[in-house]
Amino acid sequence: MGVILPVTLTAAAAAAIINLWLSIRVGQMRMATKISVGDDDGGPLTARMRAQLNFVENTAFVLVLVAGIELAGRGNPWLAWVVAIYMLGRVAHGFGMDGGTLGKGRSIGTIVTMLTQLGLAAVAVLIVLGMM
């Protein structure tokens, strides 16, 4: 028996790994700042916490849209590429939230996230309207 939603399952696995990585980065910053509960009022700990929460906030929508598109039978190979680009954008965003030379990753990740959600939402609507 084959996997029913291979792109969705792969995307969820990638999301879990990235979320774990972002969580570890928060823990490392908590140890460095010696703040076990709460944040550092806009400092580097807050930035890492926001990177993780931003990932969780956006990735849920992407995974639901990917699953819906795939269930509708429109999950051609392009969908896997969209997910891969999205995940790379989210990693760039995580690094970018640290600022410095990697700071551009934040805006790259933000743009990739917005375009991914907009594109997947448009595809979902077109599928519902029978135009795709």
N, C-alpha and C positions, 0 to 999 in steps of 0.2 A: 504494500500500500504506500503510495506516494504522500508527500507532505502537502497538505491542502493549501496553506498560505506560506509558501517558502520565503517570499520577500518580507512579509510581515514578521515571520518568526526570526529571520536573520536580523531585521531591523530592531526588533525587541531585544535580541541578544546583544547587539552592538550598543543599544541604548543603556542596557544594564551595566555593561563594562565601562562605558563613558561615565555613567552616574557614579559607579564605584570609584573611578579615578578622581572625579571631582570631589567626592566625599573624603577621600584620602588627603587630597590637597587642603581641604578645610581643616581636617584633623592636624595636619602638619603645621598649619598656620596657628591653630589653637595652641599647640605646644610651644611654638616660637614666641607667641604673644602672652602665653600663660593665662589665657582667658578660656575657662572651661564651659561657661554658660554665657549666652548673649553675644554681643559683637563689640567691635572697637570703634564705634561711632564714625563710620565712614572710612576707616583705614583698610589695610590689606586683608584683614580677616573678613570684614564686611564685603569686600570685593569678591573674595572667593566664595563666600556664602551666597552672594547674589548670582555668581556664575552657575553654581549648582542649581539654585532654585529656578533661575531663568531657563536652564536646560529642562528641568522637570515640567515647568509650565508650558513650554512650547512643544516638547517631544510627545506629550500625550495627544495633542491634536494631530500631529504628523502621523503617529502610529494608527490612530483611528481612521484617518483619511486613506492611508496606505492599505489598511485591511479592507475598508469598504470598496476601494477601487479594485483590489485583488479579488474580492468576493464577487464583484460584478463581472469578472472575467476580462478586465482591461489591464491586468498587471503584466503587460509585456515587458521585455528586458529594460525598457526605458525607466520603469518604476524602480528597479534595483539601482540604476545609476543616480536617480534623484535622491534616493535614500543615502547612498554612499557620499554624495556631495553634501547633503545635509549634515551627516555625522562629522565629516571633515570640517565643515563650517562651525559646528558646535565645539570641536576640539580647539579650533583657532580662537573662538570666542573665549573659551576657558583660559587659554594662555594670555589672550589679549587683556583680560580683566586684571592681570598682574601689572599692566602698564609697561613702561620702558620700551625697549626695541621691539617687543612683541605686541605693543599696544594696538597696532593696526588690525590685529586678529579679531579684536572686539567688533570693530565696524564691519569687517568681512563676514564674521559669524552672524551678525545682526542682519545684514543684507541677505545672506544666503537663507537664513531662517524665514525672513519675511517673504522672499520670493518663492521658497518652497511651499509655505502655507498657502499663499495666494494661488500658485499654480495648481497645487493638489485640490484646493477648494474649487477652482474653475473646472478642472477635469471632473470632479464629483458632480457638479451641477450639470455639466454637459452630458454626463452619463444618465442622470435622472431625466433630463429633457429628451433623451434618445438621440442626441446629436453626436454621440461618440460611441 
